[in-house]
């Protein structure tokens, strides 16, 4: 390995380290399952906070194989209402994000993009979604 490769590897590690270390809520997006005009986006979440997550709100965008948005929806993926439990500290949970479209999907090769807009911790503290949430897509 040349000296420049070592330097570039070290620089990349230093740039990515805050993203990995700061992620307290890890969300994994599994491949989209589409049938007709409905798509299911399976999510897996792990709470790395010391507190329980009371609620988390997300928006999911569906993109076709050409990158065009073909559907979107917003949902509470953790808690949100009094009858839904939060996510305990250290706990994991699965959520199926359902996105309905006005017309049937013409492409079966859909990609999901997820964005969390709000994460509320126990005691009313808001988490910084840009620093403390990590979203990862799994390979198809």
N, C-alpha and C positions, 0 to 999 in steps of 0.2 A: 504494500500500500504506500503510495507516495505521500509526501509531506502535505500537499494541497488536499488530498483526500481525507487525511486525518483532520486537518483544520476544518474542512467543510462538514465532516461528520460531527465534530465537537460543536461547531456553531449551530448546526441543526438541532442537536440534542439540547443545547442551552435555550434555543428559541421554543422548543416544544415542551420542555420540562414544566413551565408554569401551567400549561394546558392539562397535562397529565396529573400533576400534583394537586391542582386546585379543584379538580372535578369531584364534587361531592355527590352529585346525582348522575349516575351513568345510565344512559338510555341506548338500547340496541334495537335497531330496526331490522326486522327479518324481511325476506322477499315478499312482495305484494301478491295477494291471491285475488284475481279479478274474475267475476262472473257477471255477464250482462252489464247492467249499469251500476253495479256495486263492487267495491273493492275493499278488502280487509288488509290492513297493515298491522301485523303483529309486532308489539313492542315488549321489551323486557327491561325492567328498571331495577336498579340497586341503589339504596339509600346509604350513602357514606357519611351523612351528617351525624352529629352526636345527638340531634333532636329528631323527633318524629316530623315527617312532612305532612302538614294538614291538607294541602291541596297543590295541584300543579295544572296549569292550563297550557294547551299546545294547539298549534295549527299544523295541519298536514297538507302538503301540496303533492298532487300526483302528476308526474311528467311522463309523456310518451317517449318512444325511442328516438324522437327527433328533438327532445327537450321542450316541447310545447306543453303548457299546463292544461290538463284535461279534467281536473277536479280538485276541490279543496274542501276542508271542513275544520271546525274548531271544536274541541272537546276538553272537558276536565279529565285528565288521564290519571290523576290521583285525587281522591276526595272530591271537594267542590260543593257538595250539599251535605246536610246533616245526616242523611241516611247512608252515606258512603264513608267508609273508613279511610284514614290516611295511611301512610307507609311508615312503619316503625323504624327506628334507628337501626341500621345494619340489615334491614329487611329487603326482600326482593318481591317483585310482583310482575304479572303479565297483564297486558291490556291489548284488546283487539280494536284498533281504530278503524271504524267503518266510514268510508267515503262514498256517498251516493252522487251519481252524475245525472244530468237531465237526459242524456242519450247513452246507449250502450257503448262501452269502450271498444274502439276499433283495433287497438293494439293490446296484445297480452303481455308485452314487454314493458311494464310500467315500473317507474322508480318513484319512491317516496322521499320527500324532503320534509323534515320536521323542525319546527321552531317553537321553543317554549317561551311564553310571554310572561309567566308569573309562577313563582314557586314560593308558597307560604309555609313557613316553619312553625312549629309549636311555639306558642307565646306571641304570635303575631309578627314575627320577624320575617322580612322579605329576603330571599336569597338573591344574589347577583347572578342572573341566568347566563350572562356572558362569561363569567369567570368560574362559576361553580357547577355548571352543567356540561356534560360531555355527551354528544350524540354521535353514534357510530352506525353505519350501514354494514350489514353482513354481505358477503359475496353471494351472488345468485347461484 
